[in-house]
Amino acid sequence: MKKRFFGFIIMSLILSLFVIPNVTSAKETETFSTDTYTLKDAQNEVLKYLKNNKKNYKIGSEQFVNFLESATKLDFKNYNKDLIQTYASIYLAENEEYKFEQATKETEDTEEKPFVLSNSLLNKKIKEIREKNEDENTEVDNEVKDLQSQSSLEFSALSSYNRTNAKKYMTNNWDKKSNSLYGYLGGKGGDCTNYASQVVHAGGMPTNLKGYYGSHYTSTTKGWFSVKEYRVQGTSTINYSTSWVRVKDFYGYWVGTKKHKVYSNLTASQVSKKVSTGDVVQVYNRNSGNWFHTVVVYDVKKGETRFSAHSNAHLYAHLPIEFKGSKYRFRVIKF
């Protein structure tokens, strides 16, 4: 009886290593400053700021997307900062979804149209959007837990990860907007997760071709790959798994399929106590309910996490400076 009891305790401890903390959500206990606004109100606030600052950026243009990616660190004095930053996180997340939807409908050579939020979404209250996103986050977490519970040998030993090589890759590639092996998805689409995947791969994490069928984007959290395919005409294309380039699917692959440790619902100061060079951090906006950005840790200096990123390119930037305020939370994916 004692042996059976102790066996149960040991198994419980092992399983606890892979428990996913709940994604930040406080529907019944918290109020949100942007809940009563529509997304259209938020977009108008963005356009007003741009107009008054003589920035003639069209919605969906590369300049517009770059501005939204930098909105996390701007003060927006005399404007509704929360509203602008909430809009930015929603737009960037919706833009990412649009990119993958279009890739399944159109040929690669079709000219990409600037992404504009639909009127039906713009007319919704931000509260409705946030609650829908929170529900979807719960679904993703449940899928990850299901993957973790499946018996397999997928866990990647941390000792196989070369943090020196990961850092060297950041140093040599943080500002490159052309990459013959991995492509560049910046500007209108965002290259944040593609870049994080490159760094992780440079650190020694192997690609996984499970589910690869030669399409430009393969929607999967079971494989992880970026494959350069050469054609008869002498041209080439790069085919990706969504786990290589998409925020939530990167999380699904490494935490679900590969069973890596994750720390969720962290503040910027808490992140610095959990990370090492080459670990990955994903960013959450509590007002919108969106996980909308992926960065990779360069180092920790004087108690602050410094990260490298391609969208709004940095060799290293300070996490608490780039993502100011209590509205932002983070999850750390360990390597």
SULJO-V578995 format. One line per field, one symbol per residue. burial: I if it has 24 or more other ideal C-beta (glycine too) atoms within 12 Angstrom, else O. Layout:
burial->???
//
This chain:
burial->OOOOOOOOOOOOOOOOOIOIIOIIIOOOOOOIIIIOIIIIIIIOIIIOIIOOOOOOOOIIOIOIIIIIIIIIIIOIOOIIIIIIIIIIIIIIIIIIIIIIOOIOOOOOOOOOOOIOIOOOIIOIOIIIIIOIIIOOIOOIIOIIOOIIOOOOOIIIOOOOIOIOOIIOIIOOIIOOOOIOOIIIIIIIIIIIIIIIIIIIIIIOIOIIOOIIOOIIIIIIIIIIIIIOOOOOOOOOOIIIIIIIIIIIIIIIIIIIIIIIIIIIIIIIOIIIOIIIIIIIIIIIIIIIIIIIIIIIIIIIOOOIIIIIIIIIIIIIIIIIOIIIIOIIIIIIIII
//
